[in-house]
Amino acid sequence: MDIIHHLLLLSTVLYTLVALCFFFGLFRLNNQPCADETPFISIVIAARNEAEYIGLCLESLKQQTYPSDRFEILVVDDDSIDNTSQVVASTRLDNLHLLSVDNSFPEMVAKKRPMSVGIHRARGEWILTTDADCTVPPTWIASMASYMAADIGVVIGFSQLTSRSFFGRLQAYDFLTLMAAAAGAAGTGIPLAASGQNFAYRKCLFEKVGGFRAIAHRPSGDDVLLLQLLRRAWDGRIAFAADPGAYATTHRPETPSSLWQQRKRWASNAAYQLRLNPVFFSYIAVVFLTNALIPAAFLISITDGTYTLPLICWGAKILVDLLIAGKGVQIFKRADLLIMFPFWEIVQIPYTILIGLAGTLRGFTWKGRDH
C-alpha cells in the first residue's frame, strides 16, 4: 500500500509541475507574427474514402487570400474505393493537382505513403498539411506563412472539432486540451506534439531527416513522430501559430467505435517516443501513471478508510487541468466547451487507462486497414 501511495504522490507532483509549465507556456504564444515574405507553399492532403468531405475542404482552399501563384494543392488519393478522386478532379482550381499512390513508396505504412508521394512531388519551400475532412478560413495560408521566418523550421497549427452533440462536444473538449498542452509545450521552447490537420515544415528539413523513412513502419505518427525528427535536426525555433486566422476545423465527430480506433492509433506511438524523445515519453508515462494510481489508491483506501492522499492528488490534478483548460478556451475562443470539464474529469481516468493499454498492447483499424 505504501508503494502505491508513494508512487501516486510522486507522479502527481510531476504531473502538476509539467502542467504548470504548459500553463505558463500558453502565455508566451505569439499571436502577432512578423514574417512578411510569401514563400511558395505546397499544401499536401492525403485522402482515402473522403468523397463526403474533400469537396468542402477544397472549397475552403478556393477562398484563400494568399497569392494563388505562391501555393499549390496536392491531393493524394490513397486507393479510395469511393468517388474521392472524381470529386477532386471536378473541382476547378488552377493550382490543384490530383495524385495517386500507384506503386510509390511501398515501404511506407498507412498515411505516410500518400504523404510521401505528395511531398516528393511538391515544389514548395514549405509543406503545409491538413486533412481531407477539414476546412480552413480564407486567411489560413497567409496566417501560417506569417510565422515562416528565417529562423523557423516548423510551424505547429491549431485545429479544432465542432459538434453539437454531447459525445461530439466531449471529443472536442478532449482535443482542445491536447492542443492546449501542445501549444503550452511549444511556448516553453520544448515542442512535443502537433496535428497533421494543421502542420507546416520546410521541405529541405523534411528531406534532411530522410522524410518518414525512420518511422516508415509505424502506422501512425506522420505528425507527432515526424515533429520529433524535425526538432532534433533543426537548430532554430519551432513556432505555434496562435493567430485565429490560422485555425483549421473539422466538423466530423467520431462515432464511439471510430473514436476508440483513432485514440488507439494515437496511443500506439507512446512507447516509440522512448527512442525519439525520452522527455516526451516520460511525460506520457507520468500522465498514465497518475490516472492509473488514483483509482488504485482509492481501492486500497477502502481497507483502511484513509482517503486523504488520493483525494488530495485527484484534487491537484483537477486544479491544474482546469488551469490549462481555462487558458486554452480563452486563447482559442472555445468557452462553449468549458461546460464539458466536469464530465471529462470523471471520464478521463478510465479512458486514459483503457486507451493507454489498448494502444500499446493491441492493434487498431484505420481507414479500413488493420494495423
N, C-alpha and C positions, 0 to 999 in steps of 0.2 A: 504493500500500500504506500509506504514511504517513497518508493521509487517512482510510482505513478505521480504522486503529488510533487515531488522534486522536479520531475521532467515537465509536468504541466506548468509549474512556476517558471522554470527556465524558458520554455517555449513561449509562454505568454509575455515575458519580459522582452524577448527577442522580437516577437510579433508586434508588440507595442512600439518598440524603438524603430523598426523598419517602417511601420505605418506612419509614425510621426515624421520620418524622413520624407516619405511620399507627400505627406500633408504640406510640409514646408516647401517641398519642391514644386508644388502646384502654384505657389506664389511667385515663382521665378520664371514662369512661362512667358514667352514673348508673343503678344498678340498684335504687335506693330512691327512686322518685319521690314527690313530696309533694302533688300536686294532689288535693284531696278533693271536688271538685264532681262532679256527674253530668250533664254536658251531654247534650242529645239528639243521638244519633248515627245517621247513615244509612249502612248498610252496602250498598255497591254492588258487584254481581258481574256481569260480562259473561260470557255463556255461549253458546258456539257448538259444537254437537255434543258436549255434555258429559254425555249421559244416563248414562254409566257411572260418573261421579264426582260429579255435582252432588248426588245424594242423600246421600252421605257428608258432603259439605260442609254441607248444611243440617242434618243430624242433629247435627253438632258445634255448630252455632249454636243448636240447641234447648237445649243444656245450659248456656248462659251464666248466670253468676252476676249479671251486670249487670241492674238492674231492667228488666223486659220493656216497661214503659211509657216507657222512656227510649231506646229504639232501634227502628229499623225495618230490614227487609231488602228490598232492591230487586234482584231478579234480572232482567236484561235479556236476553231470548232474541234472539241475533243471527242470525236467519234459519237456525236449525238445521234439518237435514234428518233428524235422528233424533228420538227422543221426549223431548228435553230439557224442553220446555215441559210435557209430561204428568207427568214426574217432579216438577217443581216444583209444578204445580197440585195434585198428590195429597199434598203434604207439609202436614201440619196445623200451622200456625204462624199465630197471630192477626196478628202484625206482619210477615208475609211478603207481598210484592207481586210479581206476575209482570208484566213489561212486554215490549213488543216494539219493534223499531226502526221498523217501519212506514216512513213517508216522512220521518221526522225527521232533521235534521242530515245531509243528503246530502253536504255539503262535507267531512264528516269521513271519514277513511280508517281502515279496519281497526277495531281495538278502541276507538278514540276515539269512534266513532259510538255504540255501545251505552252506553259510559261517559257520554257527554254526555246521552243520554236519561235514564239513571238519576239523574245528578247534578241535571239540570234538575227532575226530579220530587221530589227529596229534600227532606224537611222539616227535616233535622238542621242543627245549628250546625256539626257536623263531618262530613266524609265519610271513611269508613273502607273501604278496598278489600281484597279478597282475590280469589283465582282460584277458578274452579269446581272445580278438581281439588285444592284444598287443604282440610285440616281444621285446626281451631284448638282449643286447650284451653278448658275452661269459663271460665277467668279471662281469656280473650283481650280481650274488650271492656273489662272493668273495668281490666285492667292497662294497655292502651293509653290509656284515659281518664285514668288517674292521671298521665300525662305532659302532659295538656292544660291546663297552667297558663295564666294570663292572658298571659304574655309569650311563649308558644309558639305558633307558627303552623303548624308541620308536625311530624309525628312519623314517623320512619322506623322501620319494624319489621323484625325479623329473620325470615327464612324459611329453610327447610332441606329437603333431599331425603333420604328414607330409602330404601335399597335394599340387598339382599344380594348382588347380582351384582357381579362385578369392574367391569364397564363402568358400572353404576349408581353404584357407590361412587366411581369416578373422577369422574363428574359431580358427585356430592355434595361431593367434596373441592374441585373447581373452584369450585362455587357458594359453599361455605363461605369460601374465600379471598376471593372477590369481596365477600361480605357483611362479612367481617372488615375489608377495606380500606375499605368504605363506612362501617363503624362507626368505624374509626380516623380517617377524614377528618372525620366528624361530631364526634368527640371533640376535634379540633383547632379546631373552630369554623368549618370550611370544608366543609360537606356537599357531596358530589359525586354520589352515586348512591343510588338507592332501588329497591325492587322492588314492583310492583303486587300481589304476593302478600300484602303486609302494609304498608300505607301509609295515613297519615291526614293530612288538612289541613282547615283552616277553609273552609267553603263561601264565605264572604264574600271570602276571599283568592283562591280559585279564580275567582270572578266578577270580582274586581279585575283579574286578568291576562287577562280575556277567555276564560277556560276554555282549551280546546285550540285556539282559533282561530289563534294564531300558529304552531302546529305541526300544523295540520289535515292538511296534505299529506304528513306523514311517516307511513309505515305502522307505525312503532314509536315508542316514547318516551312512552307515556302515564304513565310513572313517572319515568324519568331526565330526559327533556327537560322534563317538567312541573316537576320539582323545581327546575330552573334558573330557570324563570319565576317560581315562587313565592319562591325565595330572593332574587331581585332586587327583589321587591315587598314583602318583609317586613322590618321594622326590628328585630324581636325575635329570639328564639332559635329554632333548629331542633333538636329532640331526637332521639336514637336510643334506642329502647326496649330496654334491655338486660335487663329483668326476664324470667326464663324463662317467666313466666305469659303473656307476650305473643307467644310464638313461633308462627309458622304452619308447617305441614308439608305437603309434597306427597309422595305415595307412588308417583308415576308417573315413572320414569326415561324419558328419551327413547331411541328407537332411534338407531343411528348416522346414518341419513338425516334423521330429525326433529331430532336434535341439531345437525346441520350447518345445517339451515334456521333453527333457533332462534338459534344463535350468529351466523349471518349477519345475521339481523334485528337482533340487539343491536348488532353491529358497524356496521350501516348508519347509526347515529346519530353515529358518531365525528366525521366531517367537519363535521356540523352544529353540533357543540359549539363550533367556532371562532367561530360567531356568538353563541351563548348564553353560553358560559363559556370564554374563551381559556385560563384556567388549567387547566381540566379537559382541554381539547384538547391542551395542551402535555404534560400527564401521559400521556395516551393515546399521543401521538407518541413520548415517551421510552420507554414500555413496548414499543411496536412496534419502535423502532429498536434497543433493547438486544437484544431477541430475534432481530432480523434480522442485526445486526452480529456477534454472537458466532460463528455458523457461517461468516459471510463471512470473519472474521479467521482462523478455523481453516483454511479453504480456502487463503487466501493464505499461511498459515504452512507449508503443505506444500512450497512452493517454496523457502523459506529455512530451514525447520526450527526457527524460533523460535516456540514455542507459549506462552511465558511470559505475555504480555499477555492473550490470550483465556482462558487458564486462570485467571488472577487475576480477570478480570472475571466469568467464569462462577461462580467460587467466591464472589465478593462477592454476586452475585445470589442464589445458593443460600442463603447465610447470612441475608440479610435476608428472603428468602421464608420461611425456617424460623422466624425470629423472629415474623413476623406469623401464620403458620400455627399455631405453638405457642401463642401467646397467644389466637388465635381459638378453637382447640379447647378451651382451658381455660375461656374465658368462656362459650362456647356449649355446653359439655358434649358435645363430639363427639370425644373422644380416640380413638374407634374408627376415625376417618378418617385419623389421622396416619400410619398404615402406607402410605397412598397417596402420601405425599410424594415418595419417590424416583422412583416411576413417573411422577408428574406433572411433575417437573423435567425428565425426559427428553422427555416428550411435548409439554410446553408450548411449546418453541421452534418446532417446525414447525407446531403447532396455531395459535399466535398469528400467524405469518406468513400461513398459508393463510386463516384466518378474517378477518384484517385486510384482506387484498387482496380476497377474495371479497365481504365485506360492503360494501366501498367501491365496487367496480367492477361487481358483478353483483347481480341481483335475488334474490328468495327467495320461497318459498311459505309462507303462514301460514293455517292453518285451511281449506285447500283453495282459497285465493285466491292468485293470483300478483301480486307487487308488484315 
